[in-house]
Amino acid sequence: MLDVSIRPHILDVVCEQQYPRNICDYLPDNVEENKVVQANTGMYLTLYRVLINVPSLFIGLFCGAWCDTYGRKLPMTIPCVGSNLAVVVYIVSKQFKQWALVILLVGAFIQCLFGKNAVATIAVNS
């Protein structure tokens, strides 16, 4: 659910940083502005996806062996804590419009440091 809600939020933030709100409300009708916003949003979405997935893969590599030694409870609960912290950071990004993109990327990094759902999946299946 986070990915589904973050993508339109990034699009809105990028649009509001470049254009007035009345243009952003009717962005599909404004073809030229829509192209510019989509191009700029693509960079931030790519960075978001890299931040959220790549570090959690490395954490997942160590999680499997750790689960075999110490148990699976902690690796199954830590991603939930990370997702909750990330949601709090995403909510804060709604309050600070000027820093919203930076705050969103920090939230993505927090979520991946706790392993995202990849660590929980590895813990369950290892």
DSSP file (Angstrom, degrees, kcal/mol; ACC not computed):
  #  RESIDUE AA STRUCTURE BP1 BP2  ACC     N-H-->O    O-->H-N    N-H-->O    O-->H-N    TCO  KAPPA ALPHA  PHI   PSI    X-CA   Y-CA   Z-CA
    1    1 A M     >        0   0    0      0, 0.0     4,-1.6     0, 0.0     5,-0.2   0.000 360.0 360.0 360.0 -29.5    0.0    0.0    0.0
    2    2 A L  H  >  +     0   0    0      1,-0.2     4,-2.4     2,-0.2     5,-0.2   0.928 360.0  49.4 -65.1 -43.4    2.9    2.4    0.6
    3    3 A D  H  > S+     0   0    0      1,-0.2     4,-1.7     2,-0.2    -1,-0.2   0.889 109.2  52.9 -62.9 -38.0    4.1    2.2   -3.0
    4    4 A V  H  4 S+     0   0    0      1,-0.2    -1,-0.2     2,-0.2    -2,-0.2   0.849 116.2  38.9 -66.8 -33.6    0.7    2.9   -4.3
    5    5 A S  H  X S+     0   0    0     -4,-1.6     4,-1.0    -3,-0.2    -2,-0.2   0.750 111.9  56.5 -88.9 -24.7    0.3    6.0   -2.2
    6    6 A I  H  X S+     0   0    0     -4,-2.4     4,-2.7    -5,-0.2     5,-0.2   0.885  97.7  61.6 -75.7 -38.5    3.8    7.3   -2.5
    7    7 A R  H  X S+     0   0    0     -4,-1.7     4,-2.0     1,-0.2    -1,-0.2   0.939 108.1  40.9 -57.2 -52.1    3.9    7.5   -6.3
    8    8 A P  H  > S+     0   0    0      0, 0.0     4,-2.4     0, 0.0    -1,-0.2   0.854 113.2  56.6 -65.8 -30.0    1.0   10.0   -6.7
    9    9 A H  H  X S+     0   0    0     -4,-1.0     4,-2.5     2,-0.2    -2,-0.2   0.917 106.8  48.0 -65.7 -41.9    2.4   12.0   -3.7
   10   10 A I  H  X S+     0   0    0     -4,-2.7     4,-2.6     2,-0.2     5,-0.2   0.908 111.1  52.0 -63.3 -41.2    5.8   12.4   -5.4
   11   11 A L  H  X S+     0   0    0     -4,-2.0     4,-2.2    -5,-0.2    -2,-0.2   0.919 111.2  46.9 -60.6 -44.4    4.0   13.5   -8.6
   12   12 A D  H  X S+     0   0    0     -4,-2.4     4,-2.7     2,-0.2    -2,-0.2   0.908 112.2  49.9 -64.0 -42.6    2.0   16.1   -6.6
   13   13 A V  H  X S+     0   0    0     -4,-2.5     4,-1.5     2,-0.2    -2,-0.2   0.925 111.9  47.1 -64.2 -44.8    5.1   17.4   -4.8
   14   14 A V  H  X S+     0   0    0     -4,-2.6     4,-0.8     1,-0.2    -1,-0.2   0.913 114.2  48.3 -63.8 -41.6    7.1   17.7   -8.0
   15   15 A C  H >X S+     0   0    0     -4,-2.2     4,-3.1    -5,-0.2     3,-0.9   0.922 110.2  50.6 -64.5 -44.2    4.2   19.5   -9.7
   16   16 A E  H 3< S+     0   0    0     -4,-2.7    -1,-0.2     1,-0.3    -2,-0.2   0.755 106.5  56.1 -68.7 -23.0    3.6   21.9   -6.8
   17   17 A Q  H 3< S+     0   0    0     -4,-1.5    -1,-0.3    -5,-0.2    -2,-0.2   0.724 119.9  30.3 -77.6 -20.1    7.3   22.8   -6.7
   18   18 A Q  H << S+     0   0    0     -3,-0.9    -2,-0.2    -4,-0.8    -3,-0.1   0.756 123.9  27.9-106.7 -32.4    7.2   23.9  -10.4
   19   19 A Y  S  < S-     0   0    0     -4,-3.1    -1,-0.2    -5,-0.2     2,-0.0  -0.838  84.9 -90.3-131.1 162.4    3.6   25.1  -11.0
   20   20 A P    >>  -     0   0    0      0, 0.0     4,-1.7     0, 0.0     3,-0.9  -0.299  44.3-106.8 -68.1 161.4    0.8   26.7   -9.1
   21   21 A R  H 3> S+     0   0    0      1,-0.3     4,-2.1     2,-0.2     5,-0.2   0.830 116.0  61.9 -61.2 -34.8   -1.8   24.5   -7.5
   22   22 A N  H 3> S+     0   0    0      1,-0.2     4,-0.7     2,-0.2    -1,-0.3   0.826 106.5  45.9 -66.2 -29.2   -4.5   25.3  -10.1
   23   23 A I  H <4 S+     0   0    0     -3,-0.9     3,-0.5     2,-0.2    -1,-0.2   0.876 111.4  52.4 -75.5 -38.7   -2.3   23.8  -12.9
   24   24 A C  H >< S+     0   0    0     -4,-1.7     3,-1.1     1,-0.2    -2,-0.2   0.823 102.5  58.9 -67.7 -30.8   -1.5   20.7  -10.8
   25   25 A D  H 3< S+     0   0    0     -4,-2.1    -1,-0.2     1,-0.3    -2,-0.2   0.834 117.4  32.2 -66.2 -30.8   -5.1   20.0  -10.1
   26   26 A Y  T >X S+     0   0    0     -4,-0.7     4,-0.9    -3,-0.5     3,-0.9  -0.232  78.3 139.0-118.2  41.9   -5.8   19.7  -13.9
   27   27 A L  G X4  +     0   0    0     -3,-1.1     3,-0.8     1,-0.3     7,-0.3   0.864  66.5  57.1 -60.1 -42.0   -2.4   18.3  -14.9
   28   28 A P  G 34 S+     0   0    0      0, 0.0    -1,-0.3     0, 0.0    -2,-0.1   0.805 106.0  53.0 -61.7 -25.1   -3.7   15.7  -17.4
   29   29 A D  G <4 S+     0   0    0     -3,-0.9     2,-1.0     1,-0.2    -2,-0.2   0.757  97.8  69.3 -78.7 -24.1   -5.4   18.6  -19.3
   30   30 A N    <X  -     0   0    0     -4,-0.9     4,-2.3    -3,-0.8    -1,-0.2  -0.794  66.7-176.3 -97.4  95.5   -2.2   20.6  -19.5
   31   31 A V  H  > S+     0   0    0     -2,-1.0     4,-2.0     1,-0.2    -1,-0.2   0.909  77.1  45.0 -64.7 -47.7   -0.1   18.5  -21.9
   32   32 A E  H  > S+     0   0    0      1,-0.2     4,-1.8     2,-0.2    -1,-0.2   0.927 116.3  45.5 -65.3 -45.2    3.1   20.5  -21.9
   33   33 A E  H  > S+     0   0    0      1,-0.2     4,-2.6     2,-0.2    -1,-0.2   0.877 110.3  55.9 -65.1 -36.5    3.2   20.9  -18.1
   34   34 A N  H  X S+     0   0    0     -4,-2.3     4,-2.6    -7,-0.3    -1,-0.2   0.896 106.0  50.6 -62.9 -40.9    2.3   17.2  -17.7
   35   35 A K  H  X S+     0   0    0     -4,-2.0     4,-2.1     2,-0.2    -1,-0.2   0.915 112.1  46.9 -63.5 -43.1    5.3   16.1  -19.8
   36   36 A V  H  X S+     0   0    0     -4,-1.8     4,-2.1     2,-0.2    -2,-0.2   0.929 114.5  46.2 -65.0 -45.3    7.7   18.3  -17.8
   37   37 A V  H  X S+     0   0    0     -4,-2.6     4,-2.5     1,-0.2    -2,-0.2   0.905 112.1  50.7 -66.0 -41.6    6.3   17.0  -14.4
   38   38 A Q  H  X S+     0   0    0     -4,-2.6     4,-1.9    -5,-0.2    -1,-0.2   0.899 110.2  50.2 -63.6 -40.0    6.4   13.4  -15.6
   39   39 A A  H  X S+     0   0    0     -4,-2.1     4,-0.9    -5,-0.2    -1,-0.2   0.914 114.6  43.1 -65.1 -42.3   10.0   13.7  -16.7
   40   40 A N  H  X S+     0   0    0     -4,-2.1     4,-1.1     1,-0.2     3,-0.2   0.844 112.4  53.4 -72.5 -33.0   11.1   15.2  -13.4
   41   41 A T  H  X S+     0   0    0     -4,-2.5     4,-2.7     1,-0.2     5,-0.2   0.854  98.4  65.0 -69.3 -34.4    9.0   12.8  -11.4
   42   42 A G  H  X S+     0   0    0     -4,-1.9     4,-2.2     1,-0.2    -1,-0.2   0.875  99.5  51.9 -57.0 -39.8   10.6    9.8  -13.1
   43   43 A M  H  X S+     0   0    0     -4,-0.9     4,-2.3    -3,-0.2    -1,-0.2   0.927 112.3  45.0 -63.6 -44.7   14.0   10.7  -11.6
   44   44 A Y  H  X S+     0   0    0     -4,-1.1     4,-2.4     2,-0.2    -2,-0.2   0.864 112.1  51.8 -69.9 -35.3   12.6   10.8   -8.1
   45   45 A L  H  X S+     0   0    0     -4,-2.7     4,-2.5     2,-0.2    -1,-0.2   0.897 110.4  49.1 -66.7 -39.0   10.6    7.6   -8.5
   46   46 A T  H  X S+     0   0    0     -4,-2.2     4,-2.3    -5,-0.2    -2,-0.2   0.932 112.5  47.3 -64.3 -45.3   13.7    5.8   -9.7
   47   47 A L  H  X S+     0   0    0     -4,-2.3     4,-2.7     1,-0.2    -2,-0.2   0.897 111.5  52.0 -62.3 -40.2   15.7    7.1   -6.8
   48   48 A Y  H  X S+     0   0    0     -4,-2.4     4,-2.0     2,-0.2    -2,-0.2   0.929 110.4  47.6 -60.1 -46.6   12.9    6.1   -4.4
   49   49 A R  H  X S+     0   0    0     -4,-2.5     4,-1.6     2,-0.2     5,-0.3   0.887 113.1  48.0 -65.4 -38.9   12.8    2.5   -5.8
   50   50 A V  H  X S+     0   0    0     -4,-2.3     4,-1.8     1,-0.2    -1,-0.2   0.935 113.0  48.4 -66.2 -45.5   16.6    2.2   -5.6
   51   51 A L  H  < S+     0   0    0     -4,-2.7    -2,-0.2     1,-0.2    -1,-0.2   0.845 115.6  44.3 -63.2 -33.0   16.6    3.5   -2.0
   52   52 A I  H  < S+     0   0    0     -4,-2.0    -1,-0.2    -5,-0.2    -2,-0.2   0.752 124.1  29.0 -86.8 -22.9   13.8    1.2   -0.9
   53   53 A N  H  X S+     0   0    0     -4,-1.6     4,-1.3    -5,-0.2    -3,-0.2   0.851 107.7  59.0-107.0 -42.4   15.0   -2.0   -2.6
   54   54 A V  H >X S+     0   0    0     -4,-1.8     4,-1.2    -5,-0.3     3,-0.7   0.938 107.5  43.7 -63.9 -51.9   18.8   -2.3   -2.9
   55   55 A P  H 3> S+     0   0    0      0, 0.0     4,-1.9     0, 0.0    -1,-0.2   0.868 110.1  57.3 -63.0 -32.6   19.8   -2.0    0.7
   56   56 A S  H 3> S+     0   0    0      1,-0.2     4,-2.1     2,-0.2    -2,-0.2   0.799 100.3  58.9 -69.0 -25.1   17.1   -4.3    1.9
   57   57 A L  H <X S+     0   0    0     -4,-1.3     4,-1.3    -3,-0.7    -1,-0.2   0.912 106.6  46.6 -66.2 -41.2   18.5   -7.0   -0.5
   58   58 A F  H  X S+     0   0    0     -4,-1.2     4,-1.0     2,-0.2    -2,-0.2   0.886 112.2  50.2 -68.1 -37.7   21.9   -6.9    1.3
   59   59 A I  H  X S+     0   0    0     -4,-1.9     4,-1.4     1,-0.2     3,-0.4   0.895 107.3  55.7 -64.6 -39.3   20.2   -7.0    4.7
   60   60 A G  H  X S+     0   0    0     -4,-2.1     4,-1.3     1,-0.2    -1,-0.2   0.812  98.3  61.8 -63.6 -31.0   18.2  -10.0    3.5
   61   61 A L  H  X S+     0   0    0     -4,-1.3     4,-0.6     1,-0.2    -1,-0.2   0.882 111.3  38.1 -62.5 -38.0   21.4  -11.9    2.6
   62   62 A F  H  X S+     0   0    0     -4,-1.0     4,-1.8    -3,-0.4    -1,-0.2   0.703 105.7  69.3 -84.7 -20.8   22.4  -11.8    6.2
   63   63 A C  H  X S+     0   0    0     -4,-1.4     4,-2.8     1,-0.2     5,-0.2   0.888  91.7  58.0 -67.5 -39.3   19.0  -12.4    7.6
   64   64 A G  H  X S+     0   0    0     -4,-1.3     4,-1.5     1,-0.2    -1,-0.2   0.930 111.2  40.6 -58.8 -47.9   18.7  -16.0    6.4
   65   65 A A  H  X S+     0   0    0     -4,-0.6     4,-1.1     1,-0.2    -1,-0.2   0.874 114.7  53.0 -68.3 -36.8   21.7  -17.2    8.3
   66   66 A W  H  X S+     0   0    0     -4,-1.8     4,-2.9     1,-0.2     5,-0.4   0.883 106.2  54.1 -65.5 -38.3   20.8  -15.1   11.3
   67   67 A C  H  X S+     0   0    0     -4,-2.8     4,-1.6     1,-0.2    -1,-0.2   0.873 104.4  54.6 -63.8 -37.8   17.3  -16.6   11.5
   68   68 A D  H  < S+     0   0    0     -4,-1.5    -1,-0.2    -5,-0.2    -2,-0.2   0.827 117.1  36.6 -65.9 -30.3   18.7  -20.1   11.5
   69   69 A T  H  < S+     0   0    0     -4,-1.1    -2,-0.2    -3,-0.3    -1,-0.2   0.897 132.1  19.6 -88.4 -45.1   20.9  -19.3   14.5
   70   70 A Y  H  < S-     0   0    0     -4,-2.9    -3,-0.2     1,-0.3    -2,-0.2   0.532 108.4 -98.3-111.8  -8.3   18.7  -17.0   16.7
   71   71 A G     <  -     0   0    0     -4,-1.6    -1,-0.3    -5,-0.4    -2,-0.1  -0.428  24.5 -96.1 111.7 171.9   15.1  -17.4   15.5
   72   72 A R  S  > S+     0   0    0     -2,-0.1     4,-1.2     2,-0.1     5,-0.1   0.471  92.4  88.3-110.1  -4.5   12.6  -15.8   13.3
   73   73 A K  H  > S+     0   0    0      1,-0.2     4,-1.3     2,-0.2     3,-0.3   0.948  91.3  45.0 -63.3 -49.7   10.6  -13.5   15.6
   74   74 A L  H >> S+     0   0    0      1,-0.2     4,-2.6     2,-0.2     3,-0.6   0.930 112.4  49.5 -64.5 -47.5   12.8  -10.5   15.4
   75   75 A P  H 34 S+     0   0    0      0, 0.0    -1,-0.2     0, 0.0    48,-0.2   0.753 111.4  52.0 -65.4 -19.7   13.3  -10.5   11.6
   76   76 A M  H 3< S+     0   0    0     -4,-1.2     4,-0.3    -3,-0.3    -2,-0.2   0.746 116.7  37.6 -84.3 -23.2    9.6  -10.9   11.1
   77   77 A T  H <X S+     0   0    0     -4,-1.3     4,-1.7    -3,-0.6     3,-0.4   0.765 101.1  70.7 -98.1 -28.1    8.7   -7.9   13.3
   78   78 A I  H  X S+     0   0    0     -4,-2.6     4,-2.4     1,-0.2     5,-0.2   0.894  95.1  54.1 -59.8 -42.7   11.5   -5.4   12.5
   79   79 A P  H  > S+     0   0    0      0, 0.0     4,-2.3     0, 0.0    -1,-0.2   0.857 106.4  53.9 -61.0 -31.6   10.2   -4.7    8.9
   80   80 A C  H  > S+     0   0    0     -3,-0.4     4,-2.1    -4,-0.3    -2,-0.2   0.904 108.7  48.3 -66.3 -40.2    6.8   -3.8   10.5
   81   81 A V  H  X S+     0   0    0     -4,-1.7     4,-2.4     2,-0.2     5,-0.2   0.922 111.9  49.8 -64.5 -44.1    8.5   -1.3   12.8
   82   82 A G  H  X S+     0   0    0     -4,-2.4     4,-2.3     1,-0.2    -2,-0.2   0.891 110.0  50.1 -62.6 -40.4   10.5    0.2    9.9
   83   83 A S  H  X S+     0   0    0     -4,-2.3     4,-2.2     2,-0.2    -1,-0.2   0.900 110.4  50.1 -65.7 -39.7    7.3    0.6    7.8
   84   84 A N  H  X S+     0   0    0     -4,-2.1     4,-1.8     2,-0.2    -2,-0.2   0.906 111.3  48.3 -65.0 -41.2    5.6    2.3   10.6
   85   85 A L  H  X S+     0   0    0     -4,-2.4     4,-2.1     1,-0.2    -2,-0.2   0.902 110.9  51.7 -63.6 -40.3    8.5    4.7   11.1
   86   86 A A  H  X S+     0   0    0     -4,-2.3     4,-2.7     1,-0.2    -2,-0.2   0.888 106.5  53.6 -64.2 -38.6    8.5    5.4    7.4
   87   87 A V  H  X S+     0   0    0     -4,-2.2     4,-2.2     2,-0.2    -1,-0.2   0.899 107.1  51.6 -63.3 -39.5    4.8    6.2    7.4
   88   88 A V  H  X S+     0   0    0     -4,-1.8     4,-2.0     2,-0.2    -1,-0.2   0.916 111.3  47.7 -62.2 -42.2    5.4    8.7   10.2
   89   89 A V  H  X S+     0   0    0     -4,-2.1     4,-1.7     2,-0.2    -2,-0.2   0.891 109.9  52.6 -66.0 -38.7    8.1   10.3    8.0
   90   90 A Y  H  X S+     0   0    0     -4,-2.7     4,-0.8     1,-0.2    -2,-0.2   0.877 108.3  51.0 -64.6 -36.7    5.8   10.3    5.0
   91   91 A I  H >X S+     0   0    0     -4,-2.2     3,-0.9     1,-0.2     4,-0.6   0.901 107.4  53.2 -65.8 -40.3    3.2   12.1    7.0
   92   92 A V  H >X S+     0   0    0     -4,-2.0     4,-1.3     1,-0.2     3,-1.2   0.854 100.1  63.0 -62.3 -34.0    5.7   14.7    8.1
   93   93 A S  H 3< S+     0   0    0     -4,-1.7    -1,-0.2     1,-0.3    -2,-0.2   0.784  95.2  60.2 -64.0 -25.3    6.5   15.2    4.4
   94   94 A K  H << S+     0   0    0     -3,-0.9    -1,-0.3    -4,-0.8    -2,-0.2   0.770 104.8  49.9 -70.3 -24.4    3.0   16.4    3.9
   95   95 A Q  H << S+     0   0    0     -3,-1.2     2,-0.8    -4,-0.6    -2,-0.2   0.795 107.8  52.5 -84.5 -30.0    3.6   19.2    6.4
   96   96 A F     <  +     0   0    0     -4,-1.3     3,-0.4     1,-0.2     4,-0.3  -0.801  62.7 176.6-112.4  89.2    6.8   20.6    4.9
   97   97 A K  S >  S+     0   0    0     -2,-0.8     3,-0.8     1,-0.2     4,-0.3   0.843  77.2  54.6 -63.9 -36.0    6.2   21.2    1.3
   98   98 A Q  T 3  S+     0   0    0      1,-0.2    -1,-0.2     2,-0.1     3,-0.2   0.845 119.4  32.0 -69.5 -32.3    9.6   22.7    0.5
   99   99 A W  T 3> S+     0   0    0     -3,-0.4     4,-2.7     1,-0.1    -1,-0.2   0.184  85.3 114.3-107.1  14.9   11.5   19.6    1.9
  100  100 A A  H <> S+     0   0    0     -3,-0.8     4,-2.5    -4,-0.3     5,-0.2   0.875  75.7  48.6 -60.3 -42.3    8.9   17.0    0.9
  101  101 A L  H  > S+     0   0    0     -4,-0.3     4,-2.0     2,-0.2    -1,-0.2   0.912 113.6  46.5 -66.9 -40.7   11.0   15.2   -1.6
  102  102 A V  H  > S+     0   0    0      2,-0.2     4,-2.1     1,-0.2    -2,-0.2   0.923 113.6  49.0 -64.9 -43.4   14.0   15.0    0.7
  103  103 A I  H  X S+     0   0    0     -4,-2.7     4,-2.4     1,-0.2    -2,-0.2   0.892 109.4  52.7 -65.0 -39.0   11.8   13.8    3.6
  104  104 A L  H  X S+     0   0    0     -4,-2.5     4,-2.1    -5,-0.2    -1,-0.2   0.907 110.0  48.0 -62.0 -41.4   10.2   11.2    1.3
  105  105 A L  H  X S+     0   0    0     -4,-2.0     4,-2.0     2,-0.2    -1,-0.2   0.851 109.9  52.4 -69.9 -33.2   13.6    9.8    0.3
  106  106 A V  H  X S+     0   0    0     -4,-2.1     4,-2.4     2,-0.2    -2,-0.2   0.908 108.8  51.1 -65.6 -41.3   14.7    9.7    4.0
  107  107 A G  H  X S+     0   0    0     -4,-2.4     4,-2.4     2,-0.2    -2,-0.2   0.893 109.1  50.7 -61.7 -39.9   11.5    7.8    4.8
  108  108 A A  H  X S+     0   0    0     -4,-2.1     4,-2.1     2,-0.2    -1,-0.2   0.897 110.4  49.5 -64.0 -39.9   12.3    5.3    2.0
  109  109 A F  H  X S+     0   0    0     -4,-2.0     4,-2.0     2,-0.2    -2,-0.2   0.897 110.2  50.4 -67.0 -39.4   15.8    4.9    3.4
  110  110 A I  H  X S+     0   0    0     -4,-2.4     4,-1.2     1,-0.2    -2,-0.2   0.924 110.3  50.6 -62.0 -43.9   14.4    4.3    6.9
  111  111 A Q  H  <>S+     0   0    0     -4,-2.4     5,-1.7     1,-0.2     3,-0.3   0.900 111.8  46.5 -63.0 -40.1   12.1    1.7    5.6
  112  112 A C  H ><5S+     0   0    0     -4,-2.1     3,-1.5     1,-0.2    -1,-0.2   0.821 103.5  62.5 -75.0 -28.4   14.8   -0.2    3.7
  113  113 A L  H 3<5S+     0   0    0     -4,-2.0    -1,-0.2     1,-0.3    -2,-0.2   0.823 103.5  50.6 -63.4 -28.9   17.2   -0.1    6.7
  114  114 A F  T 3<5S-     0   0    0     -4,-1.2    -1,-0.3    -3,-0.3   -32,-0.2   0.393 125.7-105.0 -89.6   3.0   14.7   -2.2    8.6
  115  115 A G  T X>5 -     0   0    0     -3,-1.5     4,-1.7    -5,-0.1     3,-0.7   0.377  37.0-129.8  98.7  -4.3   14.5   -4.6    5.7
  116  116 A K  H 3>< -     0   0    0     -5,-1.7     4,-0.6     1,-0.2     3,-0.3  -0.139  61.7 -48.9  51.3-154.9   11.2   -3.8    4.1
  117  117 A N  H 3> S+     0   0    0      1,-0.2     4,-2.1     2,-0.2    -1,-0.2   0.577 129.2  79.2 -87.7  -7.7    9.0   -6.8    3.5
  118  118 A A  H <> S+     0   0    0     -3,-0.7     4,-2.4     2,-0.2    -1,-0.2   0.897  92.8  49.7 -64.8 -39.2   11.9   -8.8    1.9
  119  119 A V  H  X S+     0   0    0     -4,-1.7     4,-2.6    -3,-0.3    -1,-0.2   0.910 110.1  50.2 -67.3 -41.1   13.4   -9.6    5.3
  120  120 A A  H  X S+     0   0    0     -4,-0.6     4,-2.1     2,-0.2    -1,-0.2   0.908 111.7  48.7 -62.5 -40.6   10.1  -10.8    6.6
  121  121 A T  H  X S+     0   0    0     -4,-2.1     4,-2.2     2,-0.2    -2,-0.2   0.911 112.3  47.6 -65.5 -42.4    9.7  -13.0    3.6
  122  122 A I  H  X S+     0   0    0     -4,-2.4     4,-1.4     1,-0.2    -2,-0.2   0.899 111.4  51.6 -64.9 -39.4   13.2  -14.4    3.9
  123  123 A A  H  < S+     0   0    0     -4,-2.6    -2,-0.2     1,-0.2    -1,-0.2   0.894 112.3  45.7 -65.6 -38.8   12.6  -15.1    7.6
  124  124 A V  H  < S+     0   0    0     -4,-2.1    -1,-0.2     1,-0.2    -2,-0.2   0.891 119.7  39.7 -70.9 -38.6    9.4  -16.9    7.0
  125  125 A N  H  <        0   0    0     -4,-2.2    -2,-0.2     1,-0.2    -1,-0.2   0.531 360.0 360.0 -92.8  -5.9   10.8  -19.0    4.1
  126  126 A S     <        0   0    0     -4,-1.4    -1,-0.2    -5,-0.1    -2,-0.1   0.514 360.0 360.0 -83.6 360.0   14.3  -19.8    5.5
